């Protein structure tokens, strides 16, 4: 529980410190991007598996970690594992899940809709790093190893300034 508390304090401080230096004309958009939690690999032919018990716990922990962070929207792909990862966050924030296609998520319409908002995006080991790279405008992150489920990407956009942070939470 101590790592979660430390993380929450860090995130709250980070968000507040970034916003306190912003002029009224500049709007900050924040994206939290995570890969879905642990999926059931018992049937290799199942393209849409459920979460394992560990995955269910991780999903609840993502929600706990964001409990004191204002969230305006929660996006997920239309797979059981991503929806079940996103549901606890959306439930805690009293939000509906928004489904997205990872091939055209960060288009001008999405950017306009999310400007000035705090948005959680749940995706996959290949789509989350690709989306982060698209948002930050450089090829910085590669596909997440299939065994890693605890990466949290945080992107803040204020005017022309884009910052990205990766936290490993296990």
N, C-alpha and C positions, 0 to 999 in steps of 0.2 A: 504494500500500500504506500510506503514511503516514496518509491520511484514515481508512482502516479501523482502524488501530491507535489513532488518536486517538479514534475512535468507541467502540471496545471499552473503552478506559480510562475514557471518560466514562460509559458505561453501567454498568460495574462500580462505579465510584465512586458514581454516582447511586443504584443499587440498595442498596449497602452503607450509604450515608449515610442513606437513608430508613429502612432497617431498624434502624439502630443507635439511633434515637430512639423506637422502638416498644416499648410495654410488652408484657409477655408475654400480656396479655389481648387485644391487638389483632393481627389477622392481616392481612398484606399480600397482595393479589392484583395481579398484573401482567399486562397484556395488551399484546402487540405486534401491531399490525394493519398489514398491507400489501396493496396491490393486487397482483394477479398481474403477472408480468413481461411484457415485450414479446411481443405475440401476432402471428402471421402474418396479415397483412391482404390477402394476394394473392387470396383468393377471398371477395368480399363476401357471398356466399350461405352461407358456412360459419359456422354458429352456434357451433361448438366447435373453434376452430383450435388448432393446436400453438403452441409458443413459437418465436420466431425464434432465431438464434444469439445475438443480443444478449440476448434473454430468458433463454436458458440460462445465459449468463455472469452475468446479474443474480441469477438463482436461486442459483447457487453462491456469489455474493458475500453474499447474505442469510445463507446458512448460515455463511460465514466470519465475518461480523460478530457472529453470535450464538454462536460457538464456546465462549467462556468464560462465557456466560450460562446458568444452569440453566434448562432448559425442561421442563415436565411434560407438556404436551399440544400437538399441532399440529392445528388445524382448517382445513378447506378445503371449498369447494363442489365439487360433482361435475362439474367441467369439466376438460378436459385442461390448459388454461393455468393453472388454480389448483392442480391437483394437482402439475403439473410444477414450479411455483414452490415449493410446500411440501415436496416430496420430499427435496431436499438437506438441509433443516433437520431433518426427521424422521429421515433416515438418519444424520446426524451425532449425533443424540441417542438413536439406537436406539429410536425411537418409531414407532408405527403412526399413519397419518393417520386422523383422525376426520372424517367427512363431516358437513356441517351444511346446513340450509336457512336462508338469510339472513333470511327473513321471520319466523322465530321462534327466533332464536339466543339472545338475551339474556333468556330466561325464567327463572323461579325455579329450575327444575331445573338449568339450565346454571350459574346463579350459585352454587348449592349445590355442584355438581360441581367448579367451578373455584376455589372460595374457598381462599385461601392458596396458590394455584398460580401458576406463570408459564406463560402460554398464548400461542401464536402463532396468529393467525387470518389466513388468506389469502382475499381476496375480490375484489371488483370496484370499478370507479371510482364506482359509485353506492351500493353496499352497505356499503363500509368506512366512509365518512363518516357514513352513516345509523346504523350500529352504534355508532360512536364517540359520536355525539350521544345515542343512547339510553342508553349506559353513563354518560356524564357528566351526563345529565339536562338538557341544553340544546341548542338549535339553533345550534351554533357553526361547524360545518364543512359545506361544500357539496360537491357532486359533484366528483370529481377530473377535471381536463381529460384527454381521451382520449390526449394526447401525453405525459402525466406518469406515470412508473412508479416514481419514486424516493422517494415519501413513506412515512415510517415514523411511525405514530402509537403513542405509548406512554402507557398509562393505568395509574395505580397507585391502588389503593383500600385504604385503611387505616382501619378503622372507618367513620366518616362523612366522612372526608376523601378527595376524589377529585382527583387531579392529572392533567393531560393535557399532553403535549408532542408536537410534530411536528418531525421532522427531515427534511431534503431531502438525499437521498444519490444522487449520479449518477456 
